[in-house]
Amino acid sequence: MATPPLLSRVRVMAAKAEVVPGVMQPLANANAAFNVFNPAIQQSAEVVGREEQGGFGRLKATVGAQLGTVTFSTELIADVTNPAWAMTFLPAVGLGITGGGVYTINPVPPGGVGSTQHTLTIGCYENGLFKYIYGAMGNVRFVMPSARRVLAEFTFSGIWGGVTDVGILTPNYPTAAPCHFVLGAFNIGAWHPKVAELVIDLRNEVYVREHGSAASGYSYAVIGNRRVGGSMTPEAELVANADLYGDWLAGNTGAFHAAATAGANAVYFNAGNLQHINPQEADRSGVAIDTDDFDLLDDDLTVTLVTTATTTVGATTTAGATTTA
């Protein structure tokens, strides 16, 4: 009988927070409760070549440090206070849960006193193959194109677990609509830029700690540094309306707020001080625009998930009852 090929599309990704950092967790159908797109897992093992003496021959190479990387994107869903994607992935990029639906940056690594971070075990079930990493932490980019769904693009680094034959899981997909970058406020201070796309990037620097006494030679990943910021593409405006280049030269800052919405549900991004870093002129279909990189200076980014029918954030209000984030 012919052996059928393994199809790339037939794959499911699962992830679970680790109770003890760096100790792998078993995965099940309940841990595949997200709409994940383009999951990929790669090993980055160190292979050390060994030369023979007296010629150009080679001895058998040896495999050293074994790490791995998982990349994927997922939709922002806000149908419950703490949906699975947020509870699982945000604390593993440094955004810990601090209250109902509120995630704030916490600098204390997993296992530290007062930490709200955790490490992950992440597995990819690929048409019968199972690959995984554990002790993983990572980075996220929130990509917000105007009028379209908002995606969180994740990259996680951890200890490579290997490859075995395991039957594919049955995912538990959320049924709520994803949030879109539409009908939501976006402002920097009093300025409301007209943008085609906004990107928020934590820019985490992830380090997998060496540990010679562990079987893998590693302990678990930590976030050693970050520089929260992003980029945007606002339409060009008169100085009288918005002095982007003047603010850049003067080092002026402004409070940052952006929203992604799906009916009554929303995800809000807030930070105290945005500074423009590198504005450049550009063109979008004949309309003058600027491309602008920015930093969020105070490491105080807050992500708030709201499921009530009314919300007031900053200066923006929608009809109904009021919730302030």
MARVOPA-588306 format. One record per residue: residue in one letter; x, y, z of N, C-alpha, C in turn. Coordinates in steps of 0.2 Angstrom, whole numbers, plus 2048, in hexadecimal, padded with zeros to 3 digits. Layout:
AXYZXYZXYZ...
//
This chain:
M8047FA800800800800804806800A80380B7FC8068117FB806815802T80B81980480B81D80A808824808P80382680A80182D80880583380BP80583880880A83E80A807841811L80B84481480984881A80784F817L8018528187FF85881580085E81AS80386381880586981C7FF86C81FR7F986C81C7F487081F7F086C825V7F28658257EE86182A7F3861830R7F28678347F686883A7F286C83FV7F386A8467F086E84B7F5870850M7F58768537F98788587F687885FA7F98768647F787686B7FC87A86FA7FA87D8757FE8808797FB880880K8008808857FD87F88C803883891A80088789580588A89A80888589FE80E8868A08128818A48118838ACV80F87E8B080F87F8B78158808BAV81B87D8B882187E8BA8258808B4P8288868B482C8888AD8318838ABG8308818A583587C8A28338758A2V82D8748A682B86D8A682586C8A1M82686789D82186689781A86489AQ81586789780E86589980B861893P80785C8958048588907FE85C88DL7FD85B8867F985F8827F385A880A7ED85E8807E785A87E7E385F879N7DD85C8777D88608737D7867876A7D686787D7D486E8807DA87387FN7E087187E7E587587D7E6878876A7E18768727E187986B7DB87D86AA7DA88286E7D488586E7D588C86BF7D888D8667DA8948627D989385BN7D88988577D88988507DF89A84EV7E389584D7EA89684B7EC896844F7F089A8417F189A83A7F9899839N7FA895834801894832806892837P80488D83C80988B84180F88883EA81588984081B88683E81F885844I82287F84482787E84A82E87B846Q83387E84983A87D84683F87B84BQ84387684B84887584F84E87A84DS85287C85285888085185E87C854A85F87685486487285786B874855E87087485987787585787A86F855V87C86E84F88086984C88786A84CV88C86784F89386885089686484BG89A86684689E8628428A4860845R8A785B8438AE8588468B2856840E8B88588408BD85783A8C185183CE8C384D8378C88488388CF84B837Q8D484883B8DB84A83A8DE847833G8E384B8318E684882B8E3848824G8DE84C8248DA84C81D8D485181EF8CF8508198C98548188C385081BG8C484A81D8BE84681F8BB849826R8B58468278B184982C8AF843831L8AF8448388AC84083C8A584183DK8A183D84089A83E841899844845A89484884289384E84688F84D84CT88F85185188B850857886856858V88085485B87B85985C87B85C863G87C86286387C86686A87686886CA87686F86E87087287086A87286CQ86487086F85E86F86B85887386DL85787986985287D86A84D87D864G84788186584288186083E887860T83B88985A83788F85983088D856V82B89085982488F856822896854T81F89784E81C89D84C81589B84AF8118A084B80A8A08488068A684AS8008A78477FC8AD8487F58AA84BT7F28AF84F7EB8AD8517E78B3851E7E08B38517DC8B88517DB8BB858L7D98C18587D78C485F7D08C3860I7CE8BF8647C78BD8667C68C086DA7C08C386E7BF8C68757B88C4877D7B68BE8767AF8BC8787AE8BB87FV7B38B98827B38B888A7B98BC88DT7B98BD8937BD8C28977C58C0895N7C68B98967CD8B78957CC8B1890P7CC8B288A7CC8AC8857D28A8885A7D28A28827D889E8827DE8A187FW7DD8A487A7E38A78767E78AC87BA7E38B087E7E68B58827E98B2889M7E58AE88C7E88AB8927EE8A6891T7EE8A388B7F489F88A7FA8A2887F7F98A78827FF8AA87F8028B0882L7FD8B58848008BB8868048BB88CP8038B78928088B689780F8B4895A80F8B08908158AD88D8198B2889V8168B888881A8BD88481B8C3889G8198C288F81A8C78948148CB896L80E8CA8938088CE8958048C989AG8058CA8A08018C68A57FB8C98A7I7F68C48A97EF8C68AB7F08C98B2T7ED8CF8B27ED8D38B87E58D48BBG7E08D28B77DA8D38B97D58D08B4G7CF8D28B47CA8CF8AF7CB8D28A8G7CE8CE8A47D08D089D7D58D589CV7D98D78A27DE8DB8A17E58D88A1Y7E98D989C7F08D689C7F58DC89CT7FA8DC8A07FF8E18A18068DE8A1I80B8E289F8128E089E8148DF8A5N8178D98A681B8D78AD8228D58ABP8278D88AE82E8D78AD8308D18B0V82D8CE8B582F8C98B982F8C28B6P8348BE8B58348B88B18308B38B4P82E8AD8B182A8A88B482E8A58BAG82A8A48BF82D8A18C582F8A68CAG8308AC8C88328B28CD82C8B48D1V82D8B78D68288BA8DB8248BF8D7G81E8BF8D781A8C48D48198C38CCS81C8BE8C981C8BD8C28158BB8C0T8128BE8BA80C8BC8B780E8B98B0Q8148B88AF8168B48A98168AD8AAH8158A98A48168A28A481A89F89ET81D89A89E81F89689881A892896L81C88F88F81788B88C81A885889T81688088981787A88581387B87FI81687A87981287B87281487586EG80E87286B80F86D86780C86E860C80F86B85B80C86B85480A864852Y80486285180285C84F80185C847E80685984380685A83C805854839N7FE8538387FC84D8337FF846836G7FF84683D80283F840809840843L80C84584181384784581184C84AF81584B85081485085681B853857K81C85985782285D85882086285EY82586386282386886882986B86BI82887186E82D87487282A875879Y82E87787E82C87888483087D888G82E88088E83288589183288B88CA82D88C88982D89288382A898885M82D89E88382B8A488382C8A887DG8298AE87C82A8B08758288B8874N8268BA86E8248C086C81E8C0869V81A8C68688148C78658148CE861R8128CE85B8108D48578098D4856F8058D98587FE8DA8567FE8DE84FV7FB8DB84A7FB8DE8447F48E0842M7F38E68427EC8E98417EB8ED83BP7E98EA8357E78ED82F7E08F082FS7DF8F682D7D98F982D7D38F582AA7CE8F582E7C88F182C7C88EA82BR7CE8E782D7CF8E082C7D08DD833R7D08D68347D18D383A7D88D483CV7D98D48437DF8D58467E28CF848L7E98CE8477EC8C88487F28C984DA7F38C48527F98C48567FE8BF853E8038C18518098BD84E80E8BB854F80E8B58558128B385B8188AF858T81E8B085C8248AC85B8268A9862F8278A38638298A086982F89C869S83489D86E83A89986E83A895874G83C88E87383D88A879841884878I84087F87C84587987C841874877W84587287284286D86D841866870G83B86486F83985D87283A85786EG83A85886883B85286383585185FV83584C85B82F84A85682D843858T82784285882483B85981E83A855D81B83485481583385180F833856V80B8388558058398597FF83B855G7F98388567F383A8537F1842854I7EE84584F7ED84C84F7E784D854L7E88538577E385585C7DD858858T7D785885C7D185B8597D086285CP7D18688597D186E85C7CA87085EN7CA8758637C48788657C487F863Y7C188185E7C288885B7BD88C85FP7BF8928607BA8978627B689985DT7B089B85E7AB89C8597A98A4858A7AC8A885D7AB8AF85C7AE8B2856A7AC8B88547AF8BC84F7B58BF851P7BA8BF84D7C18C284E7C08CA84EC7C48CD8527C48D48537C78D784CH7C48DD84A7C78E18447C98E8847F7CE8EA8437D08F18447CB8F6840V7C58F78437C08FB8407BB8FD846L7B99038457B490684A7B7906851G7BE9068527C19068587C690D858A7C791085E7CB91685E7D291485DF7D691885A7DD91885A7DF91F85BN7E39218607E59278617EC927864I7F092D8637F692E8667F5935869G7F49358707F293C8727EC93E86FA7EB94486D7E59478697E5945862W7EA94285F7EB9418587E793A857H7E393A8527E093484F7E2932848P7E892F8477EB92D8417E692983CK7E692A8367E39268317E892182EV7E891B8317ED91682F7EA91082BA7EE90D8277EC9078237EE901827E7F390282B7F58FC8307F98FF836L7F88FC83B7FB8FD8427FE8F7844V8048F78468088F184980A8F2850I8098EE85580B8EF85C8108E985DD8168EA85F81B8E585F81E8E5866L81E8E086A8218E08708298E0870R82B8DD86A8338DD8698368D986FN8348D48718378D087783D8CD874E8428CD8798498C98788488C387CV8488BD8798478B787D84D8B387DY84F8B18838558AD8858538A6888V8558A188585489A88885A89988DR85989889385E898898862891898E86889189786C88B89886C88889FH86C88189F86C87E8A686F8778A5G8758778A68798718A587786A8A8S87386B8AE8718658B286A8638AFA8678668AA8618648A786285F8A2A85E85B8A085F85689B860859894S85C85F89385C86288D86286788CG86586989286A86E893867875893Y86187589485D87C89585887C89BS85688189D8518828A284B88489FY84A88A89E84488D89A845894897A84189689384289D8908408A2895V8438A88948418AE8978418B4892I83E8B989483E8BF8908438C4894G8498C589084F8C889384E8D0892N84A8D288D84A8D988C8448DA887R8428E088683D8E288183D8E9880R83A8EB87A83A8F28788338F3874V82E8F48788278F48758268FA871G8238F986B8228FE86681E8FB860G8208FE85A81C8FB85481D90084ES81890084A818904844811906842M81190B83E80A90D83B80B911835T80691183180691582A80191A82AP80192082D7FC92582D7FC929827E7F692B8257F69308207FA937822A7FD93A81D80094081F7FB945820E7FD94A8257F994F8277FC956827L7F995B8277FC9628287FF96282FV80496683080796783780296A83BA7FD96E8397F897183D7F396C840N7F396683D7EE96183F7F295B843A7F895A8417FC955844803955842D80795884780E959846813953847L81294E84381694884481D949844Y82094D83F82794E83F82A952844G82695784682895C84C828958852D82395385382394F85982994B85AW82A948854830943853837947855L83894D85383E95185483E95385BA83895585E83895886583895286AG83794C86883794686D830946870N82B94986D82494A871821943871T81D94187681A93B87781393C878G80F93787780893787880593087AA7FF93187E7FC92A8807FA92787AF7FA92087B7F991C8757F3917877H7EE9178727E89138737E691086CA7E490A86B7E29078657DD901867A7D89008637D38FB8647D18F785EA7D08F18607CE8EC85B7C78E985DT7C28E98597BB8E885B7B88E2857A7B38DF85A7AE8DA8577A88DB85AG7A48DF85879D8E185B79E8E4862A79B8E186779C8E386E7A38E1871N7A68DD86E7AD8DB8717B28DF86EA7B88E08727BD8E48707C48E2873V7C98E38707D08E38737D38EA873Y7D58EC8797D88F38797DF8F387BF7E38F78777EA8F88797EC8FF87BN7EF8FF8817F09068847F7906886A7FA90C88680190D88880291588AG80691788E80791E89180A92288CN81092088981492588581692287EL81492487981692287281B927870Q82192586D82692A86A827928863H82692C85E82892B85782F92A857I83192585383992485283B92584BN83792484683A92483F83592683AP83292C83A82D92D83483092E82EQ82D92B82982F92C82282992D81DE82A93181882493281382492C80FA81D92B80D81C925808816927804D81392280080D9237FC80991D7FDR80291E7FD7FE9187FD7F891A7F8S7F99177F27F49187EC7F391F7EBG7F89237EB7F892A7E97F692F7EFV7F592C7F57F49307FB7FB9307FFA7FD93680180393780580293480CI80793080E80792D81480E92E817D80E92C81E81492B821815924824T81B92182481C91B82782091D82ED81E91A83382091D83A82191783ED82791684182991184682891584DF82691185282591585882791085ED82991386482A90F86A82591186FL82390C87381F90D87982390D87FL82591388282B91488682A91188DD82591089082590F897824908899D8249038948238FC89581C8FB899D8178FF8978118FF89A80B8FD896L80C8F98908078F788C8028F3890T7FC8F588F7F68F18927F18EE88CV7F08E888C7EB8E58887E58E388CT7DF8E688A7D98E588E7D48E2889L7D18DC88B7CB8D98877C58DB88BV7C08DE8877BA8E08897B48DC885T7AF8DA8897AA8D68867A38DA888T7A38E088B79D8E388C79B8E7886A7948E98867928ED8807948F487FT7978F68857998FD8857A08FE887T7A49038857AA9048877AC90B886T7B090E88B7B391488B7BA91388CV7BE9158877C69148887C991B886G7CC91E88A7CF9258887C992A887A7C992C8817C493187F7BF92E87AT7BF9288797BA9258757B5921878T7AF9228767A991F87A7A491C875T7A291687679C913872796912876A79191287378A91287678990D87BG78590E88178390988678790A88CA78790589078B906897792908896T79590989B79C90C89B7A190789FT7A690689C7AC90289F7B290689DT7B69078A27BD90B8A17C29068A1A7C790689C7CD90289C7D390689C
//
